[in-house]
Amino acid sequence: MQTPLPNPEARELPPIPAKRYFTIGEVSDLCAVKPHVLRYWEQEFTQLKPVKRRGNRRYYQHHEVLLVRRIRDLLYRDGFTISGARNRLEENAIFEHEVAEEAERARDSVHSVRGELLDLLDFLKR
């Protein structure tokens, strides 16, 4: 009796090394996705834009490796279609933008209150 092969979608992915650029082969290994699939995803997901250098070689940055892993999870683990995964990523981008704006407003408020407290402290020291 043969042992079943492990499900490639379920396997643990290796940690992403601390480096600036990754080749398509390295991203393939880090994300358990074949290079031709990565090239196809570049056409389907506008957010995925690796830098192209000499001879059209692709170099992915750290955030793009994370994006590939997210796309992989949406498609293989969560069962989304390409269109559904694209929509989910766009929704998340809008949500993240709104959260970033809210965080910026909160930072501005904290700086404002801090300034007022420092002015009050100066006044009280006189």
N, C-alpha and C positions, 0 to 999 in steps of 0.2 A: 504494500500500500504506500503510495507516495504522499509526502507531506505537501499540503497546499502552499503555493508561493505566497509570500506576504503581499498584501495589497499595497501597491506603490503610493497610493493616496494616503494611506494610514501611517506610513513610516515616519519616524522622527527625522526632521530636517537638521542638517549640521549648522552650527553657529556661523554667522557671517563674519569673516575676518575683518580686522580694522585696516582697510586699504581704500584708496580713492577710486580706482577703476577695476572692473571685472570683465573678463572676456565672456563671450556668449557660452563657451564651454564651461567656464567656472560657474556662471549663473545657472546653467543647465544642471550641474552637479549640486549646487546649493539649494535649488528649488525643486529638484526631481522632475524636471520638465525637459523634453528633448529640444535641441536647438531649432528645429523647423517649427515647433509649436511657438517658441519665443518670437520667431520672425513673423509668424501669422498673427500673434497677439499684438505686435507692433502696429499692424494694419487695423486691427479691431478696437484697440484702446488708445485713444489719442494722448493719454497721460504718459504712455510708455514710449519714451523717445531717447534711446541710447545715443551717445555721441558716436559719430562715424568718422574714422580717420583712415590713414593709408589703406588703399585698396578696398574701401567700404567696410573695413573691420569695425565691428560694434564694440563699444566699451560702455558698460553699465555702471552707474554710480550707486552708492549704498541705498539711497531712497528708492531707486528703481528695482533693486533686488527685493526690497520690502514690498513694493507694489506687485511684482511678479508673484511673490508668495501669497499676497492678498487675493490676486486674481485666481491663482491656483486653488485656494481654499473656497472661494465663491463657486468656482466651476465644479471642482471635483468633490469637495467635502459637503458643500451646502446645496449642490444640485442646480445652481442657476444656469440659465442659458447664457450665451455670449451677450445677447441684448440685455438680459436681466442683470448680469454682472456689471455691464457698462452703466446701466441706470443706477444701480446700487452705489457704485464708485462716485458717480456724479452727485447723488444725494448726500453721500458722506462728505464730499468736498464742500458742498454748500453748507452743511451742518458745521464742519470744521471751521469754515470761514466765519460763520456767525459766532461760534464760540471764541475764536481769536479776536473778533471785534469786541465782544463782551469783556474779554480779559483785558484788552487795551483800555476800555472805558474804566474798568475797575482799577487798573494801574494808575490811570490819570487821576482818579478820585483819591486814591491813597496818597499820591504825590502832593495833591492839592491840600489834603488834610494835614499831611506832614509839614508842609510849608506854613500853614496857618498855626500849627502847634509850635513850630520853631519861632515864629513871630511873637506868639503869646509868651513863650519862655523868655525871649529877649526883653519883652515889655515888663515881665514880672521881676527880672533881675535888676531893673533900674531903680 
